[in-house]
């Protein structure tokens, strides 16, 4: 089915690869293609971490899902670094190659190992449902309207709002430094709460 989560993820991967090729071949495309690729990668990653990786963890691929989430955050940092560089410079060319290589490595691992495992663990109905959830989260991320809370409450306002203003990626990094377990499967609000409880809100 075209609307199952595996097909959607692969479609995103092909679109990212198309943008990469465009940036390599046509430098003039970079001012438009780069922010689009960075935003798309981040939205794709958030949607996977919110819905796909927890499903993989239940299917016995917990360590692999954790590793994939680490790769997401590394790739996001690299992409954001590129946004700060002169897109016509030699440094940009070098960093672009590193970024593309990192993302392609992640894509290869995901398509050869994680997605087949997901396909084996879930039936077509669940893959379709996961596709809807993935697409919804991805759209919200791209539109900047994603709400990472299960109870409808803006959790970042609890407890005096400590940690509010940090992005999910920043909270994830903080949680990693503090050794918070299972961080790749947490929403932004859950990460914030764990970071606060671990004493990392200073």
N, C-alpha and C positions, 0 to 999 in steps of 0.2 A: 504493500500500500504506500502511496505517495505521502500520506499524512502520518506515517508511523515515525517514531522518534529517531530511529536509526537513519532513515532516509533524510530527515530534516537536518540532522547533524552533518551528514556527508555533504548535503547541498551547501551548508554553511562553509564547510572546508573547501569545497571547489570554488566558492565565491571569493574566499580569502586568498586562495592561490591565484585566482585571476587578477586580483588587486596587486598582489606581490609582483606578478609578471609585468603588469602595467608600469609599476614604479621602477622596475629594473630597466625596462626598455625605453620608457618615455619619462624623462626627468620632469617635464612640464606638468605631468599628471600628479606629481607628489603632493602639492598643496591641498588638493581635493581628495586624492585616494588615501593618503596616510591617515587623516583624522577619521575617515570612514572605516578603514581597516581596524584602527585602534578601538573605535566605539563598537564595531561589530564583534571583535574578539572578546571584549569585556562583557557585552550582553550575552554572547554565546556561552562564555565561561560561567557567568552567574547562573544562567538557566540550567546548565549541566550540574553545577554544584548544588542547586536548590532541589532538583528533581531526579536527575539521571544518576548521579554518584551515590545518593542514598539507596537507590534501587540496586545499583551494582554491589554496594556493601552487603545488602541483604542476600545477594546472589553468591556471596563468598569471595567477592573481589575487593574487600575493604582496603587492603594495603595498596592495591593497584589504583583504587580511586583516590586515596590519600596522595599517592605519588603524582597522579594526573593533576590534582588540584594544586600541588606545589608548582608543577610546570606551568599551569595557568598564570599563577601570580608572578612567576619569573618572566613570562612572556609579556604580561601587562606592563611590568616595570620597564622592560626593554622598549616597548612601543611608546610609552609616555616619554622616555628619554629621547627618542627620535623626534618627537614633536618639538623639542627644545633646540634642535640642531638646524643649521642652514642646509636646506634640502639639496643645494647644488654642490656642497662640500665633499671632499674625499672622505672625511670622517663619517658623514651620513651614509655614503656608499658602504663603508665597512660595517657600520652598525646595522644597516638594513640587511646585509648578508647574514649577520649573526642572528638577527631577529627572525628572518625567514627560515633559517636553518633550525632554530629552536622550535618554532611553530610547526614546521614540517615533521620534525622528530616526534612531537607530541601527537600530531595527526596520524602518523604512521602507527604509533603504538596503540592509539585509540581504535583505529579502524582494523588493525590486525588482531588485537587482543580483547579490548574492553567491549566493543560493540558486538562481536560474535558471542561473547559470554552473556551479554544482555539479551541477545536474540534467542539464545538457548534457554535462558532462565524464565523468560516471560512469554505469555501467549500473545497472539496478534491483537486481541482486545486491549490488553494492558499496554502494549507498545503504542497503540493508537491513543489511549488515554494519556500516556506519558508524553506523546507528541503534542497533544493539545496543551498540556501543562508547560512543556518546554517552550512552545511557540508563544504562549501568553506571557510567560516571564520574560522571554527575550524581547518581545514587543514593548513591554513596560520599561525594561532597562533602556532600550533605545530611545524611548519617548521621555525617559527621565522621571517616570511616575511609579517606579517599582516600590512597593511597600513590603518590607521584610518583617512582618509580624503576624503571628497566628491568631491573636485575639483582637485585632483591629485597633489596638492601642499603640500610640507612638512611644515605644519602649524607651527611646532615647531621652524622654522627659522624666523617666523615673529616677529616683535617688538623686535628685538635684541636677540631673542631666549630665553627670560626669561622662566624659568620653564622647558626647554628642559633637557633631561636626566632623568626625573622622569617617572616612570612606570604609567600605567593607574590606577593601584590600589592606588599608592601614590597620584596621582592627585585627585582621587575620595575621598580619606580621607581628603585632603586639602579642596576640595569643600564642603565636609560634615561639616568640622569645620567652614567654611565661610557661611554656610547656603544656598548654591546654590541650587535652585529649579530644579527638573527634572534631577538631575545629573546621575541617573542610566540609562537614555536613551541616554546619550551623548557619542560621540566618544572620543577618547583620546585627539584629537586636540581641540574639542569643550570644553572639561573639562579644558584644558590648558588655552584657551582663557578666559573662565569664571573666573578661578582662578586669572588670571592676571588682569582682569577688576575689580575683587573684592578686589584687593590690596594684594593678598596673594602670590606674587612672590618674596618676600624678602627672 
